[in-house]
Amino acid sequence: MGGFPGAADTVSLGNLGGQERVITANRQTSWAFADAFVAEDDALRWARDRARESGLPSVSPGTGAALRLLAATTDAKAVAEIGTGTGVSGIYLLHGMRPDGVLTTVDPQPERQQFAKQAFRAAGFAGNRARFIPGRALDVLPRLADGGYDLVFCDGDRMESLDYLAESLRLLRPGGLVCFEGVFADGRTVDSAAQPAEVLRLRELLRAVRESQELLPSLLPVGDGLLCAVRRG
C-alpha cells in the first residue's frame, strides 16, 4: 500500500509536512506512558479479567480513554458499537456519553454480552443505558436508523472493515465520528513482509478513510492504533 513503509529498527512514518518523523525508543516509552495514564476501576478490571479468561482482546486503557473523550466531545446521545466483547470499551463509551445516552452494542456471541451487562451494572449504569443486540454486525447494522448516531465504534471482524465503514457513513449524523480499533495489527500494517488478508484489508481501510471526501481523519497512536474520522456536514 502506498504511504505505508516497511518496518525496521526505526520506522519512518512518512513525509509529514516535509519533515520525516522517526519512531525512537524514547517516543515508544512516551506512547506507553500515555497509554497507561488512566487508572481503571473495579468494574473495568472485572471486565478485563473476563475477556482474558475468554481469550478475547480488549481495548487498552489509552484507547478506552480516547473513546471516552471522543464520546464526551461529541456530546454523544446515541452510540453504536460493533463488538461488545465483555464490556471494556462499552464502559468507557458510556462514561463519555450524555447521562441520557444509549449505547447500542452488537456481538455475535450472546454469552459475551452477558458479561458486559454485569460489567455495566457494576460500573453503575442503569439497564436502559445499553441496548444489546446479538448477531452478526452486517446483519444488524442495516436495521439501525440512518443518521441516528453520534459515534460508531468498530471492533469486529477486520475482513468486514470496509463494510463497517460504509454502514457507518449511513448511520452517522453530520459531524459524527467513526472509530476503528486495532489498525496497527501489532505492527504488521507497516511491515513490508507478506501479510495475511486481514492486514491487507486494514490497509485498504486506512486508504479509504484517508482519501474519502466525506471524512476528516486522524490516526491515534493509542493501544493497537485507533483510526478516527469525522463525517463532514
C-alpha positions in Angstrom: 0.0 0.0 0.0 1.4 3.4 -0.9 2.4 5.6 2.0 2.9 2.7 4.5 6.6 1.9 4.6 8.3 -1.3 5.8 9.3 -1.9 9.4 12.8 -1.6 10.6 14.7 -0.8 13.9 13.4 2.8 13.4 10.3 3.0 11.4 9.6 6.0 9.2 6.1 7.4 9.5 6.4 9.0 6.1 6.9 12.6 5.0 4.7 14.8 7.1 4.9 18.4 6.0 8.3 17.9 4.5 9.8 16.5 7.8 10.4 12.8 8.2 9.3 11.5 11.6 11.1 8.5 13.1 9.9 6.3 16.0 12.7 6.2 18.7 12.9 4.3 21.9 12.1 7.4 23.8 9.0 8.0 21.7 7.8 4.4 22.3 8.3 4.9 26.0 6.3 8.1 25.9 3.5 6.4 24.0 3.5 3.5 26.5 3.2 6.0 29.4 0.3 7.8 27.6 -1.5 4.5 27.1 -1.2 3.6 30.8 -2.0 7.1 32.0 -5.6 6.4 33.0 -6.4 4.4 36.2 -9.2 1.8 35.9 -11.8 0.9 38.5 -13.1 -2.4 39.7 -15.7 -2.8 37.0 -13.2 -2.3 34.2 -10.7 -4.7 35.9 -13.5 -7.3 36.2 -14.5 -6.9 32.6 -10.8 -7.3 31.5 -10.5 -10.4 33.6 -13.5 -11.9 31.9 -12.0 -11.0 28.5 -8.7 -12.6 29.4 -10.4 -15.8 30.6 -12.3 -15.9 27.3 -9.3 -15.4 25.2 -10.6 -12.1 23.9 -8.6 -8.9 23.3 -9.9 -5.7 24.9 -9.1 -2.1 24.3 -6.1 -0.6 26.2 -6.7 2.0 28.9 -5.4 4.6 26.5 -7.8 3.6 23.7 -10.6 3.5 26.2 -9.8 7.0 27.5 -9.7 8.3 23.9 -13.1 6.8 23.2 -14.5 8.3 26.4 -13.1 11.7 25.4 -14.5 11.5 21.9 -17.9 10.5 23.2 -17.9 13.4 25.6 -16.6 15.8 22.9 -19.4 15.0 20.6 -21.9 15.1 23.5 -23.0 11.7 22.3 -26.5 10.5 23.0 -26.6 7.6 20.6 -23.5 5.4 20.0 -23.3 2.1 18.0 -20.6 -0.4 18.9 -19.5 -3.3 16.7 -18.0 -5.9 19.0 -19.4 -5.9 22.6 -16.7 -8.2 24.0 -17.0 -8.3 27.8 -17.8 -4.6 28.1 -14.5 -2.8 28.5 -14.9 -0.4 25.6 -18.6 0.0 26.4 -17.9 1.2 29.9 -15.5 3.9 28.5 -18.0 5.0 25.9 -20.9 5.2 28.4 -18.7 7.3 30.8 -18.2 9.8 28.0 -21.8 9.9 26.7 -24.6 12.1 28.0 -26.4 10.8 31.1 -29.4 10.0 29.0 -27.4 8.4 26.2 -27.9 4.9 24.9 -25.2 2.5 23.7 -26.3 0.1 21.0 -23.8 -2.8 21.1 -23.7 -5.7 18.7 -21.9 -9.0 19.1 -22.3 -12.5 17.5 -21.7 -14.2 20.9 -24.6 -13.6 23.4 -22.5 -15.0 26.3 -20.1 -12.2 25.9 -22.9 -9.7 26.2 -24.0 -11.3 29.5 -20.6 -10.4 30.9 -20.9 -6.9 29.5 -24.3 -6.5 31.2 -22.8 -7.4 34.5 -19.9 -5.1 34.0 -22.1 -2.1 33.0 -24.2 -2.8 36.1 -21.1 -2.9 38.3 -20.0 0.4 36.8 -23.2 2.0 37.9 -25.1 2.3 34.7 -28.9 1.7 34.6 -30.2 -1.1 32.4 -31.8 1.3 29.9 -28.4 2.8 29.1 -27.4 0.0 26.8 -29.2 -2.0 24.1 -27.7 -5.4 23.4 -28.3 -6.9 20.0 -26.8 -10.4 19.4 -25.9 -11.2 15.8 -23.5 -10.7 13.0 -22.8 -6.9 12.6 -23.6 -6.8 8.9 -27.0 -8.4 9.5 -27.8 -6.0 12.3 -26.4 -2.7 11.1 -28.8 -2.3 8.1 -31.7 -2.3 10.6 -30.4 0.7 12.5 -31.6 4.2 11.7 -30.0 6.4 9.0 -28.2 9.4 10.6 -29.3 8.3 14.0 -25.9 8.0 15.7 -23.3 10.4 17.0 -20.4 7.9 17.1 -19.8 4.4 15.7 -17.0 2.3 17.2 -15.8 -0.7 15.2 -14.0 -3.5 16.9 -15.3 -6.5 14.9 -14.1 -8.7 12.1 -11.2 -7.0 10.3 -12.2 -8.6 7.0 -15.5 -6.6 7.2 -13.9 -3.3 8.0 -14.8 -1.7 4.6 -18.4 -2.8 5.0 -18.5 -1.3 8.6 -17.2 2.0 7.1 -20.0 2.0 4.5 -22.6 1.3 7.2 -21.1 3.9 9.5 -21.4 6.7 6.8 -25.1 5.9 6.6 -25.6 5.7 10.4 -23.7 8.8 11.4 -25.2 12.3 11.6 -23.1 15.1 10.0 -20.3 15.8 12.5 -20.5 12.3 13.9 -17.4 10.1 14.5 -16.4 6.7 13.3 -13.5 4.9 15.1 -11.7 1.6 14.2 -9.7 -0.3 16.8 -6.6 -2.3 16.1 -5.5 -0.8 12.8 -1.8 -1.2 13.6 -2.3 -5.0 13.8 0.6 -5.4 16.2 2.9 -3.6 13.8 2.0 -5.7 10.7 0.2 -2.9 8.9 3.5 -1.1 8.3 5.6 -4.3 7.8 6.8 -4.8 4.3 6.8 -8.6 4.7 4.0 -10.7 3.2 0.9 -10.2 5.4 -2.4 -12.1 5.8 -5.6 -11.0 4.2 -7.0 -9.2 7.3 -3.9 -6.9 7.4 -4.3 -6.1 3.7 -7.9 -5.2 4.4 -6.8 -2.9 7.1 -4.5 -1.1 4.7 -7.5 -0.8 2.3 -9.5 0.7 5.2 -6.8 3.2 6.0 -6.5 4.3 2.4 -10.3 4.6 2.0 -10.7 6.7 5.1 -7.7 8.9 4.3 -8.9 9.5 0.7 -12.6 9.9 1.5 -14.1 13.3 0.7 -16.8 12.6 3.3 -14.4 12.2 6.2 -11.9 14.2 8.1 -9.5 11.5 9.5 -6.9 11.1 12.2 -4.8 8.0 13.3 -4.2 8.0 17.0 -1.2 6.0 18.4 -3.0 4.5 21.4 -3.3 0.8 22.1 -3.0 -1.0 18.8 -4.0 2.0 16.8 -7.3 3.9 16.7 -8.4 5.3 13.4 -10.9 8.1 13.8 -12.8 10.2 11.3 -15.5 12.9 11.4 -18.3 12.7 8.9 -18.4 16.1 7.2 -21.6 18.0 7.1 
